[in-house]
């Protein structure tokens, strides 16, 4: 007769298999889409445009889902719910500030970005900056800033993916990291932007199904919303207040989040570049509506899961572990495997977008523009550009993978750091460059360098200024520098104005 420990080990093996099986089916589907995209890539007449922006052919549904999937990330599905677990319902108010993300990105940048991008055949954000400011320094500083903050953001995504594997499947953190990293690196490298967009569309649907299933399961096992709220009050009454335990969420901090995760998303290069790739205005309008609805559902659902999870599992010390713990406790094994694909989809869809744009920055913005100008136009060097693009994507992914060992407890702070850094560098050069004719290279460079420098200083030495997140003073400094230097120096050339305003 088998002993109890032997029976428990056998049951864990069965559970592990039933959880992992749906996940690996999902990963197999991701690989299939990558190989399909590679076939399209091999037949295209413009490699750079196809590999980095998918030949500008996204419809409304794909555009909405790739924008949502790119914006939502490990912070949304692991880090954010982890903070909500510790801080309670008040953190959900902050999370919902992200509701207008799709509307702001496409509404402010979408139409004009698409027109200008087609006019100058832009593939990257720095292509727009190059054409608008005609400054090598602006492009090089923008490229280096993008790479630095993207690496930080991608590390957060890799950590989130590995933690989900570890918590739900029973695999070690390092094993989960290897599986996750290899999958993302391979399908992004061989499929390019089209693979990223197609997988994002599937991943957006998976995220919605997974979020709905987990939230429903938590409410059911908790005995309803009213019982869950009563249990949270019993643990700590501050968990059901807008400001959280020890007034962690102060009023100035809430107000500053309207900048960091709402208005500031306009300055995120990996979401802004989506504006290059849609098919027509109808696609953009559909994506604005659908993207806003989906972002709202995902943010509300996932952060409610984290906050409600405190009533179900009250004794976790590391907030980032709440989502794997809830998945195992609330859902049956096969459903747990399906749900695991949801947050993994969010994480994969963010990192693949950042990875492909980091590769584009190195190949297009630095190598083709400054190291070997015009190489892409030489017939005998076309295959070299293909290989360079593939290898650059793979190597950047491997670097991020290597940096993802020994993770911190709450990855949401890594992600918010990267968000703020990208906004400090790109927000004003993009927005003012599109809408203010007086914006020039001196203003853009002063804003970018001053914004990034002040952001690093404030993050390291100040932490919070008058209760606000440091992104608020950072963006104010960057804006003032932009205005002063632009007004004090020469206006842009006439042909720049013609390209951006058609005059």
C-alpha positions in Angstrom: 0.0 0.0 0.0 1.3 3.5 -0.9 2.2 5.9 1.9 0.5 9.3 2.2 3.6 11.2 1.1 3.8 9.0 -2.1 0.2 9.7 -2.9 0.7 13.4 -2.4 3.7 13.4 -4.7 1.8 11.5 -7.3 -1.1 14.0 -7.1 1.3 16.9 -7.4 2.8 15.4 -10.5 -0.7 15.0 -12.0 -1.7 18.5 -11.1 1.6 19.8 -12.5 1.0 18.0 -15.8 -2.6 19.3 -16.1 -1.6 22.8 -15.4 1.4 22.7 -17.8 -0.4 21.0 -20.7 -2.7 23.9 -21.7 0.2 26.3 -21.3 2.5 24.4 -23.7 -0.3 24.1 -26.2 -0.6 27.9 -26.1 3.2 28.3 -26.5 3.1 26.0 -29.5 0.5 28.3 -31.1 2.8 31.2 -30.5 5.6 29.4 -32.4 3.2 28.6 -35.3 2.3 32.3 -35.7 6.0 33.2 -35.6 6.8 30.7 -38.5 3.8 32.1 -40.5 5.1 35.6 -40.0 8.6 34.5 -41.1 7.2 33.1 -44.3 5.5 36.5 -45.0 8.7 38.2 -44.1 10.7 36.1 -46.6 8.4 37.2 -49.5 8.3 40.9 -48.7 10.0 43.5 -50.9 10.8 45.8 -48.0 12.4 43.9 -45.2 12.9 46.7 -42.7 9.3 47.9 -43.0 7.9 44.4 -42.7 10.2 43.3 -39.9 9.9 46.4 -37.7 6.3 47.6 -38.4 4.5 44.8 -40.3 4.1 46.8 -43.6 1.5 49.1 -42.0 -1.3 46.7 -42.4 -3.0 46.3 -39.0 -6.8 46.4 -38.9 -8.8 47.8 -36.0 -9.1 44.7 -33.9 -5.4 43.8 -34.2 -4.4 47.4 -33.5 -6.5 47.6 -30.4 -5.3 44.3 -29.0 -1.6 44.8 -29.8 -1.8 48.3 -28.2 -3.5 46.9 -25.1 -1.3 43.9 -24.9 1.8 46.0 -25.3 0.7 48.4 -22.6 -0.4 45.8 -20.1 2.5 43.9 -18.7 4.0 42.1 -15.7 3.2 45.2 -13.7 -0.5 44.9 -14.6 -0.8 41.1 -14.0 1.8 40.4 -11.3 3.3 43.6 -9.8 0.1 45.7 -9.7 -2.0 43.1 -8.1 0.9 42.4 -5.7 0.7 46.0 -4.5 -3.1 45.9 -4.4 -2.7 42.8 -2.1 -0.7 44.9 0.3 -2.4 48.2 0.0 -6.0 47.2 -0.6 -8.8 48.8 -2.7 -7.1 52.2 -2.8 -4.5 50.9 -5.2 -7.3 50.0 -7.6 -8.1 53.7 -7.9 -4.5 54.3 -9.1 -4.7 51.4 -11.5 -7.9 52.7 -13.1 -6.1 56.0 -14.0 -4.7 53.9 -16.9 -8.1 53.7 -18.5 -7.6 56.3 -21.2 -4.2 54.9 -22.3 -5.4 53.6 -25.7 -7.5 56.7 -26.3 -4.7 59.1 -25.5 -2.0 57.3 -27.5 -4.1 56.9 -30.7 -6.1 60.2 -30.2 -3.0 62.4 -29.7 -0.4 60.7 -31.8 -2.3 58.3 -34.1 -3.5 60.2 -37.2 -0.7 62.7 -37.5 2.0 60.0 -36.7 0.6 57.8 -39.4 0.5 60.5 -42.0 4.0 61.7 -41.3 5.4 58.2 -41.0 4.1 57.3 -44.4 5.3 60.5 -45.9 8.9 59.9 -44.7 8.8 56.1 -44.6 9.5 56.1 -40.9 10.0 52.7 -39.2 11.0 53.8 -35.7 10.2 56.7 -33.2 13.7 58.0 -33.8 12.9 58.3 -37.5 10.3 60.8 -36.6 12.7 62.7 -34.3 15.4 62.7 -37.0 13.1 64.1 -39.6 11.6 66.7 -37.2 14.7 68.0 -35.6 17.5 67.1 -38.1 19.9 66.5 -35.3 22.3 63.6 -34.9 22.6 64.3 -31.2 18.8 64.0 -30.6 18.7 60.7 -32.4 21.7 59.2 -30.7 20.6 60.4 -27.2 17.1 59.1 -27.9 18.4 55.8 -29.0 20.6 55.3 -26.0 17.9 56.4 -23.6 15.4 54.0 -25.2 17.9 51.1 -24.9 18.7 51.8 -21.2 15.1 52.1 -20.1 13.8 49.3 -22.3 16.4 46.9 -20.7 15.0 47.8 -17.3 11.4 47.3 -18.4 12.2 44.0 -20.1 14.0 42.7 -17.0 10.7 43.4 -15.1 8.8 41.4 -17.7 11.2 38.4 -17.6 11.0 38.3 -13.8 7.2 38.4 -13.9 7.0 35.6 -16.4 9.5 33.4 -14.5 7.6 34.0 -11.2 4.4 32.8 -12.8 6.0 29.6 -14.0 7.5 29.1 -10.6 4.4 29.7 -8.6 1.9 27.8 -10.7 3.7 24.9 -12.3 6.1 24.0 -9.5 9.1 24.6 -11.8 12.1 26.5 -10.3 12.4 30.2 -11.0 15.4 29.6 -13.3 13.6 26.9 -15.3 10.6 29.1 -15.8 12.9 32.0 -16.8 14.6 29.8 -19.4 11.3 28.6 -20.9 9.8 32.0 -21.0 12.9 33.8 -22.3 13.6 31.3 -25.1 10.0 31.4 -26.3 9.9 35.2 -26.5 13.3 35.6 -28.0 12.7 33.0 -30.7 9.3 34.1 -31.9 10.2 37.8 -31.9 13.5 37.2 -33.7 12.2 35.0 -36.5 8.8 36.7 -36.9 9.4 40.4 -36.4 6.6 42.9 -35.9 3.9 40.8 -37.7 4.5 37.9 -35.3 4.4 40.4 -32.4 1.1 41.9 -33.6 -0.6 38.6 -34.3 0.4 37.0 -31.0 -0.7 40.2 -29.2 -4.2 39.8 -30.8 -4.5 36.3 -29.5 -2.9 37.2 -26.2 -5.4 40.0 -25.7 -8.3 37.6 -25.9 -6.5 35.1 -23.6 -6.0 37.9 -21.0 -9.7 38.8 -21.0 -10.8 35.2 -20.6 -8.2 34.5 -17.8 -9.1 37.7 -15.9 -12.8 36.9 -16.0 -12.3 33.3 -14.8 -10.0 34.2 -11.9 -12.1 37.1 -10.7 -15.3 35.0 -10.8 -13.5 32.2 -8.9 -12.2 34.5 -6.2 -15.6 36.0 -5.6 -17.2 32.5 -5.4 -14.6 31.1 -3.0 -14.8 34.3 -0.9 -18.5 34.0 -0.5 -19.4 37.1 -2.5 -18.1 40.7 -2.6 -19.7 41.8 0.6 -18.1 38.9 2.6 -14.7 39.6 1.0 -14.9 43.3 2.0 -15.9 42.3 5.5 -12.9 40.0 5.7 -10.5 42.7 4.5 -11.9 45.1 7.2 -11.2 42.4 9.8 -7.5 42.1 8.6 -7.0 45.9 8.4 -9.7 48.5 8.1 -7.3 50.6 6.0 -7.4 48.0 3.2 -10.9 49.3 2.2 -10.0 53.0 2.3 -8.8 55.1 -0.7 -5.4 55.7 1.0 -4.3 52.3 2.2 -2.4 51.2 5.3 -0.4 54.1 6.9 -1.8 56.5 4.3 0.6 55.0 1.7 -1.5 56.4 -1.1 -1.4 60.2 -0.4 -3.4 62.7 -2.4 -0.3 64.2 -4.1 0.8 60.7 -5.1 -2.6 59.9 -6.6 -2.5 63.2 -8.6 1.0 62.5 -9.8 -0.1 59.1 -11.1 -2.4 60.9 -13.6 0.9 62.0 -15.2 2.9 58.7 -14.9 0.4 56.2 -16.1 -2.2 58.3 -17.9 -1.0 61.4 -19.8 2.6 60.2 -19.8 1.8 57.1 -21.8 1.9 59.2 -24.9 5.7 59.3 -24.5 6.2 55.5 -24.4 8.0 54.5 -27.6 6.7 50.9 -27.7 3.1 52.1 -27.7 3.6 55.2 -29.8 5.1 53.1 -32.6 1.8 51.2 -33.0 0.5 54.4 -34.6 2.8 53.7 -37.6 1.3 50.3 -38.4 -2.5 50.6 -38.8 -4.3 50.3 -42.2 -6.7 53.3 -42.2 -8.6 55.8 -40.2 -11.5 53.4 -39.6 -9.1 50.9 -38.0 -7.8 53.6 -35.7 -11.3 54.7 -34.6 -12.3 51.1 -33.9 -9.1 50.6 -31.9 -9.7 53.6 -29.8 -13.1 52.4 -28.6 -12.2 48.7 -28.3 -8.8 49.4 -26.7 -10.3 51.6 -24.0 -12.9 49.0 -23.1 -10.3 46.2 -22.9 -7.8 48.2 -20.8 -10.6 49.2 -18.4 -11.7 45.6 -18.0 -8.2 44.2 -17.5 -7.0 46.8 -15.0 -10.2 46.6 -12.9 -10.3 42.8 -13.0 -6.7 42.1 -12.2 -6.3 44.6 -9.4 -9.5 43.5 -7.8 -8.1 40.0 -7.9 -5.0 41.2 -6.0 -7.0 43.2 -3.4 -9.6 40.5 -2.9 -6.9 37.9 -2.7 -5.9 39.3 0.7 -9.1 37.9 2.1 -8.5 34.5 0.5 -4.8 34.1 1.3 -4.0 36.6 4.1 -0.4 35.6 5.1 1.8 36.1 2.0 4.9 38.2 2.7 5.8 38.8 -1.0 3.0 40.5 -2.9 4.2 39.4 -6.3 3.3 35.8 -5.3 -0.4 36.5 -4.9 -1.4 35.7 -8.5 0.2 32.3 -8.7 -1.1 31.4 -5.3 -4.7 32.5 -6.2 -4.5 30.6 -9.5 -3.7 27.3 -7.7 -6.2 27.9 -4.9 -9.2 29.1 -6.9 -9.1 27.3 -10.3 -9.1 23.7 -11.3 -5.9 22.4 -12.8 -6.7 22.7 -16.5 -8.3 26.1 -16.0 -5.2 27.2 -14.0 -3.1 26.3 -17.0 -5.4 28.4 -19.3 -5.3 31.3 -16.9 -1.5 31.1 -16.6 -1.5 31.9 -20.3 -3.3 35.1 -19.6 -0.7 37.0 -17.6 2.1 35.3 -19.6 0.4 36.7 -22.7 0.5 40.2 -21.2 4.1 39.9 -20.3 5.2 38.4 -23.6 3.3 41.0 -25.6 5.0 43.8 -23.8 8.5 42.4 -24.0 8.2 41.4 -27.6 7.2 44.9 -28.5 10.1 46.4 -26.5 12.5 43.8 -27.9 11.6 44.5 -31.6 11.8 48.3 -31.0 15.2 48.0 -29.3 16.5 46.0 -32.2 15.1 48.6 -34.6 16.9 51.3 -32.7 20.2 49.6 -33.0 19.8 48.5 -36.6 17.9 51.3 -38.2 18.6 54.4 -36.0 22.3 53.8 -35.2 23.8 51.3 -37.7 22.0 52.4 -41.0 21.9 56.1 -40.1 25.4 56.6 -38.7 27.6 53.6 -38.8 26.9 52.3 -42.4 24.6 54.9 -44.1 22.6 53.5 -47.0 23.6 49.9 -46.4 20.0 48.8 -46.7 19.8 50.2 -50.2 22.8 48.2 -51.5 21.6 45.0 -53.1 24.7 43.0 -52.0 24.2 44.1 -48.4 20.5 43.2 -48.0 21.1 39.8 -46.6 23.6 41.3 -44.2 20.8 43.6 -42.9 18.5 40.6 -42.5 21.1 38.8 -40.4 22.0 41.8 -38.4 18.3 42.4 -37.5 17.8 38.8 -36.4 21.0 38.6 -34.4 20.4 42.0 -32.8 17.0 41.0 -31.6 18.3 37.7 -30.2 21.4 39.3 -28.5 19.3 42.0 -26.8 16.9 39.3 -25.5 19.8 37.2 -24.2 21.2 40.2 -22.3 17.9 40.9 -20.7 17.5 37.2 -19.8 20.9 37.2 -18.1 20.0 40.3 -16.1 16.8 38.7 -14.8 18.4 36.5 -12.1 18.1 37.4 -8.4 14.9 39.5 -8.8 13.6 42.0 -6.2 10.3 41.4 -4.3 8.0 43.9 -6.2 8.7 44.3 -9.9 6.1 47.0 -10.2 8.7 49.6 -9.1 11.2 48.5 -11.9 8.4 48.9 -14.4 7.4 52.3 -13.1 11.1 53.4 -13.1 11.4 52.5 -16.8 8.0 54.2 -17.6 9.2 57.4 -16.0 12.6 57.4 -17.8 11.0 56.9 -21.2 8.5 59.7 -20.6 11.3 62.0 -19.4 13.2 61.4 -22.7 10.4 61.2 -25.3 7.1 62.9 -24.1 7.8 66.5 -25.0 9.9 65.9 -28.2 7.1 63.8 -29.6 4.1 65.9 -28.5 5.6 69.3 -29.1 7.3 68.1 -32.2 4.0 67.2 -33.7 1.9 70.2 -32.5 4.2 73.2 -32.1 5.9 74.6 -35.1 8.5 76.4 -33.0 9.9 73.2 -31.6 13.5 72.7 -32.7 16.6 70.6 -32.1 18.1 72.7 -29.3 14.8 72.5 -27.4 14.4 68.8 -27.9 18.0 68.0 -26.9 17.8 70.2 -23.8 14.5 68.6 -22.8 15.8 65.0 -23.3 19.1 65.4 -21.5 17.8 67.6 -18.8 14.7 65.4 -18.3 16.6 62.2 -18.0 19.3 63.7 -15.8 16.8 65.2 -13.4 14.8 62.0 -13.3 17.8 60.0 -12.3 18.7 62.5 -9.6 15.2 62.7 -8.2 14.7 58.9 -8.2 18.0 58.3 -6.4 18.2 61.2 -3.9 14.7 62.6 -3.5 12.3 59.6 -3.9 9.2 61.8 -3.6 8.8 65.6 -3.8 6.0 67.0 -1.6 4.3 63.6 -1.7 4.4 63.4 -5.5 6.0 60.8 -7.7 9.2 62.4 -9.2 7.9 62.2 -12.7 5.9 65.4 -12.1 8.9 67.7 -11.4 10.9 65.8 -14.0 8.4 66.6 -16.8 8.0 70.2 -15.6 11.8 70.6 -15.8 11.9 69.0 -19.3 9.1 71.2 -20.5 10.7 74.4 -19.3 14.0 73.5 -20.9 12.3 72.7 -24.2 10.5 76.0 -24.3 13.5 78.2 -23.3 15.9 76.6 -25.7 13.5 76.5 -28.6 12.5 80.1 -28.2 16.1 81.3 -27.7 17.4 79.6 -30.9 16.6 79.5 -34.6 13.2 78.2 -35.9 13.0 74.9 -37.8 13.7 74.9 -41.5 10.8 75.5 -43.9 10.9 72.0 -45.4 10.4 70.5 -41.9 7.3 72.5 -41.5 6.1 71.4 -44.9 6.6 67.7 -44.1 4.8 67.9 -40.7 2.1 70.5 -41.5 1.8 70.3 -45.3 2.4 74.0 -45.8 
